[in-house]
Amino acid sequence: MKAVIIYESMYGNTRTIAYAIGEGLRATADVSVVSVSQASQDVLHEADLVIAGGPTHVHGMSRPATRRSAIDAAGKSGSCLTLDPTADQPGLREWLADLGPCHGLAVAFDTRMSGPALFTGRGII
């Protein structure tokens, strides 16, 4: 089985999770982990399983405005945030809009900060 893990990451957390998922799958699959900015149709062509993950921003997938806010937050004086090298690239929302038809199985995951659901965007279980 060929698995492709595609991630969008602002501060590196989602990238870390994507690589951890990849390590977990390596015993049973040929795994590629790629940034959404490198996820062309060619990368997906042979995939039996596509796993896509990104950060939750304002109760949903990131948008250009929320990515700019995250970049601005990292640039503020005293910030301990470090931007992922791909943080200024288009995200999963744009990638999915341009993707077109695909075959195979797909799974999604997200990352978010800890805190009350009102602020983090997670559902209440």
C-alpha positions in Angstrom: 0.0 0.0 0.0 1.2 3.5 -0.8 0.2 6.2 1.7 0.7 9.9 1.2 0.5 12.3 4.2 0.0 15.9 3.4 0.3 18.6 6.0 -0.2 22.3 6.5 1.7 23.7 9.4 2.2 27.1 10.9 4.5 26.5 13.8 5.6 22.9 13.1 3.1 21.0 15.3 1.0 19.6 12.5 4.3 18.7 10.6 5.4 16.8 13.7 2.1 14.9 13.9 2.2 14.1 10.2 5.7 12.5 10.5 4.6 10.6 13.6 1.6 9.1 11.6 4.0 8.3 8.8 6.3 6.4 11.2 3.4 4.5 12.6 2.4 3.4 9.0 5.8 2.5 7.8 5.6 -1.1 8.9 2.6 -1.7 6.6 2.9 0.9 3.9 5.2 2.8 1.6 4.9 6.3 3.1 5.5 9.8 1.8 5.1 12.9 4.0 4.8 16.1 2.1 3.9 19.7 2.8 0.7 20.9 1.1 2.9 23.2 -1.0 4.5 20.1 -2.6 1.4 18.0 -2.9 0.9 17.9 -6.7 -1.4 15.5 -8.6 1.8 13.5 -9.3 2.3 12.9 -5.6 -1.2 11.6 -5.3 -1.4 9.5 -8.5 -0.2 6.2 -7.0 -1.6 6.7 -3.5 -3.9 4.1 -2.0 -4.4 6.2 1.1 -4.2 10.0 1.5 -4.0 11.5 4.9 -4.3 15.3 5.1 -3.9 17.4 8.2 -3.8 21.1 9.2 -4.3 23.5 12.0 -7.7 24.6 13.2 -8.0 28.4 12.8 -11.1 30.2 14.1 -13.2 27.1 14.2 -12.2 25.8 10.7 -9.5 25.3 8.2 -7.0 28.1 7.8 -7.6 30.9 5.4 -5.1 33.4 4.0 -6.2 36.0 6.7 -5.8 33.5 9.6 -2.4 32.4 8.2 -1.3 36.0 8.1 -2.4 36.5 11.7 -0.4 33.4 12.8 2.7 34.7 11.0 2.1 38.1 12.6 1.8 36.5 16.1 5.2 34.7 15.6 6.8 38.0 14.6 5.7 39.9 17.7 8.2 41.0 20.2 8.6 38.4 23.0 6.9 35.7 21.0 8.2 32.2 21.5 6.6 30.9 18.3 8.7 29.6 15.5 7.3 29.6 12.0 7.3 26.4 9.9 9.3 27.0 6.7 6.1 26.5 4.7 3.9 28.8 6.8 3.6 31.5 4.2 2.4 29.0 1.5 -1.2 28.3 0.5 -3.0 25.9 2.8 -5.2 22.8 2.7 -8.3 24.8 2.0 -6.9 26.1 -1.3 -5.3 22.7 -2.1 -8.6 20.9 -1.7 -10.5 23.5 -3.8 -8.0 22.9 -6.7 -7.6 19.1 -6.2 -10.1 17.6 -8.6 -11.2 14.0 -8.7 -9.1 11.4 -6.8 -9.4 7.7 -6.1 -8.6 5.6 -3.0 -9.1 6.2 0.7 -8.7 9.5 2.6 -8.4 10.5 6.2 -8.1 13.9 7.8 -6.7 15.2 11.1 -6.3 18.6 12.7 -4.2 20.2 15.4 -5.3 23.0 17.7 -4.2 24.6 20.9 -5.5 23.4 24.3 -8.3 25.4 25.8 -12.0 25.9 26.0 -14.0 24.7 22.9 -15.3 28.3 22.4 -11.7 29.4 21.6 -10.0 26.2 20.1 -12.7 25.2 17.6 -13.0 21.7 18.8 -16.4 20.0 19.1 -17.8 19.2 22.5 -18.0 15.5 23.1 
